[in-house]
């Protein structure tokens, strides 16, 4: 199924509690090489046929004002995957 | 009998679990997530809550805590371990019980007095029940939907590893109405509903006799004390 993949990450300078909790756990397990962990979201938009340029533009708009919150998150990537 | 109750960051029901242990006649011993020492307890309760904020997956980070490595080793050696709600999720993430727990099918957090059927009395936490007995204890969770592969479900059914099933209502979409499991040896039991909230008249579920008089949860704790007395 053709998809548009949207990736959203918490802003770099913002506390990511989930990432921090996982990082602390990994540190305790002895994975000292891992300095930090950040957890974001991968969101798939499924289409019946290959997305058009208009679909991609619409997806970018959806990603910016619905799938992410620009105050706390960045949209890292919007790409087509067939 | 000394029964350890583990506290992780975000655990909520540790005090209730300790109280249930005392009401059943046991000595409750507080265990701390960062302390791998089990302080020579005779059984362990992993209580409910939202350990480590439920980040990553419910119970996933708690399953990596220092105390859990000791609990896993002791459980593999036969120590009775009861996981309640988040504690059940921790047991699953620690691979002491199979399968997984996902968001409730209807996507709502649910809080209700839940009827269960006791499906297995051959464990240290269920020996005071009768086979097929219907009990009522509180249920409160957002991610209590039990899932497992077809192969695992067949094994759970075939080897009588299902400890409790939901009765009348399946509150969260759990496959085969599974509310709780035991391991092959029987010493590890996990369930989503909360026995520790139904141990004292006046504070339990409503019954036909009187409001809040239900104490069906107490038998989980008297069972483990009984099994200890028998084995000692």
Interface residues (C-beta under 8 A of the other chain):
Chain A: X17 X18 X21 X22 X25 X28 X29 X39
Chain B: X52 X53 X55 X56 X61 X64 X65 X66
